[in-house]
Amino acid sequence: MTRPFLRFARVESRLGFLWVAETDAGVAACTRADAPDAMLAALRRRFPSVDPLADDVDAAWLFDGVLPPVDLRGLSTFDVRVYETVRSVSVGETVTYGEVASMIGSPGAARAVGGAMSRCPLFPAVPCHRVVRAADGWSGWGGDASLKRRLLRAERAHRAPTGQALTR
């Protein structure tokens, strides 16, 4: 029997419980919400010909520190460029919204990068917590600020001695 194209499950992680959806190409969505309803509605818009099926997902990446493959189909070209760039940021490092904008070839688009980050359906597969405001180096994340600080502190404490990313 072949596995369904789009499957989802609730998994426990170091961040608490997450709903994770994946396709055969990779993680398509994650949410820390109590229920998967909003995630599933967004997935139905991105993948209109497929019904998500409750099933097992491969969540090992939540514990081994390696970013999983992601399925970015159905997202805007701009958002895809932003998420791919953010995934390249080394463990424990941060970049500003303006730096991400420059890295994707859209200098001056810091606000647009902020918009892409605020609607990112893939945290923690896209490490949104590594993008910060230039003004203070911490804020600018729509999630829990204390979680952001905790994640960055943990990453900085455990990053490779050479400064290499542990997630690539």
C-alpha positions as CSV (number, residue, x, y, z in Angstrom):
1,M,0.0,0.0,0.0
2,T,1.4,3.4,-0.9
3,R,1.4,6.2,1.7
4,P,-1.0,9.1,1.1
5,F,0.4,12.2,-0.6
6,L,-0.5,14.6,2.2
7,R,-0.5,13.3,5.7
8,F,-0.5,14.9,9.1
9,A,-0.2,14.0,12.8
10,R,0.3,15.5,16.2
11,V,3.8,15.0,17.5
12,E,5.5,15.8,20.7
13,S,8.7,17.9,20.4
14,R,11.0,20.0,22.6
15,L,8.7,22.9,21.7
16,G,5.6,21.0,23.0
17,F,3.0,19.4,20.8
18,L,3.0,20.3,17.1
19,W,0.8,19.4,14.3
20,V,3.0,18.5,11.3
21,A,1.9,17.9,7.8
22,E,4.2,16.3,5.1
23,T,4.1,15.3,1.5
24,D,6.5,12.9,-0.2
25,A,8.7,16.0,-0.9
26,G,9.0,17.1,2.7
27,V,7.3,19.0,5.5
28,A,4.5,21.1,4.2
29,A,3.3,22.8,7.4
30,C,3.7,22.9,11.2
31,T,1.7,24.6,13.8
32,R,1.8,24.8,17.6
33,A,-2.0,25.3,17.7
34,D,-4.2,23.1,19.8
35,A,-6.1,21.9,16.7
36,P,-5.0,21.4,13.1
37,D,-8.0,23.1,11.5
38,A,-6.3,26.3,10.3
39,M,-3.3,24.3,9.1
40,L,-5.5,21.9,7.2
41,A,-7.5,24.7,5.6
42,A,-4.3,26.3,4.4
43,L,-3.1,23.0,3.0
44,R,-6.3,22.5,1.1
45,R,-5.7,25.8,-0.6
46,R,-2.1,24.9,-1.4
47,F,-2.9,21.4,-2.5
48,P,-6.5,21.6,-3.8
49,S,-6.6,18.2,-5.4
50,V,-5.5,16.2,-2.3
51,D,-7.2,15.7,1.0
52,P,-4.9,15.6,4.0
53,L,-5.0,12.2,5.8
54,A,-4.3,11.7,9.5
55,D,-1.4,9.3,9.5
56,D,2.1,8.9,10.8
57,V,4.7,11.5,9.9
58,D,8.5,11.3,10.1
59,A,9.2,13.7,13.0
60,A,12.7,12.6,13.8
61,W,14.0,16.0,12.6
62,L,12.4,17.6,15.6
63,F,14.9,15.9,17.8
64,D,18.1,15.4,15.8
65,G,18.7,19.1,15.0
66,V,18.8,18.6,11.2
67,L,16.3,20.7,9.2
68,P,14.1,18.4,7.2
69,P,13.3,18.8,3.5
70,V,10.3,21.1,3.0
71,D,7.6,21.2,0.4
72,L,7.1,24.9,-0.6
73,R,4.6,24.3,-3.4
74,G,1.7,26.6,-3.4
75,L,3.5,29.4,-1.6
76,S,4.4,32.7,-3.3
77,T,7.7,33.0,-5.1
78,F,8.8,35.7,-2.7
79,D,7.9,33.7,0.4
80,V,9.8,30.7,-1.0
81,R,12.9,32.8,-1.5
82,V,12.6,34.1,2.0
83,Y,12.1,30.7,3.6
84,E,15.0,29.1,1.7
85,T,17.2,32.0,2.8
86,V,16.2,31.7,6.4
87,R,16.9,28.0,6.3
88,S,20.5,28.8,5.3
89,V,21.1,30.8,8.5
90,S,23.6,28.9,10.7
91,V,22.5,27.5,14.0
92,G,22.7,30.1,16.8
93,E,23.1,32.9,14.3
94,T,20.6,35.7,13.5
95,V,19.9,37.9,10.5
96,T,17.8,41.0,10.3
97,Y,14.8,41.4,8.1
98,G,16.8,43.9,6.0
99,E,19.6,41.4,5.6
100,V,17.2,38.7,4.4
101,A,15.8,41.2,1.9
102,S,19.3,41.9,0.6
103,M,20.2,38.2,0.5
104,I,17.2,37.5,-1.8
105,G,18.0,40.4,-4.1
106,S,15.3,42.7,-2.8
107,P,17.0,45.4,-0.8
108,G,14.6,47.7,0.9
109,A,12.0,44.9,1.2
110,A,12.5,44.3,5.0
111,R,8.7,44.9,5.7
112,A,7.8,42.4,3.0
113,V,10.2,39.9,4.5
114,G,8.5,40.5,7.9
115,G,5.2,39.7,6.2
116,A,6.5,36.5,4.8
117,M,7.9,35.5,8.2
118,S,4.6,36.3,10.0
119,R,2.7,34.0,7.7
120,C,5.3,31.2,7.6
121,P,3.5,27.9,7.9
122,L,6.7,25.9,8.5
123,F,8.2,26.8,11.9
124,P,10.4,25.1,13.1
125,A,11.3,23.6,9.7
126,V,12.0,27.2,8.7
127,P,13.8,28.6,11.8
128,C,11.9,31.9,12.0
129,H,13.3,32.7,15.4
130,R,16.7,33.4,13.7
131,V,15.3,36.5,12.0
132,V,15.4,39.7,14.2
133,R,14.8,43.4,14.1
134,A,17.9,45.4,13.5
135,A,16.9,47.8,16.2
136,D,17.3,45.4,19.1
137,G,18.5,42.0,17.8
138,W,15.6,40.1,19.5
139,S,12.2,41.2,18.6
140,G,10.2,40.9,15.4
141,W,8.9,37.3,15.8
142,G,5.2,36.7,15.9
143,G,5.7,33.8,18.3
144,D,6.4,33.8,22.0
145,A,9.4,36.1,22.6
146,S,10.7,34.0,25.5
147,L,10.6,30.9,23.3
148,K,12.6,32.8,20.7
149,R,15.3,33.7,23.3
150,R,15.3,30.2,24.7
151,L,15.8,28.7,21.2
152,L,18.6,31.1,20.3
153,R,20.4,30.6,23.6
154,A,20.2,26.8,23.3
155,E,21.4,26.9,19.7
156,R,24.3,29.2,20.6
157,A,25.3,26.9,23.5
158,H,25.3,23.8,21.2
159,R,26.5,25.1,17.9
160,A,29.5,23.6,16.2
161,P,32.9,24.9,17.5
162,T,33.9,26.0,14.0
163,G,30.7,28.0,13.6
164,Q,29.3,25.6,11.0
165,A,25.6,25.2,10.8
166,L,24.4,22.0,12.4
167,T,21.2,22.1,10.3
168,R,22.6,21.6,6.8
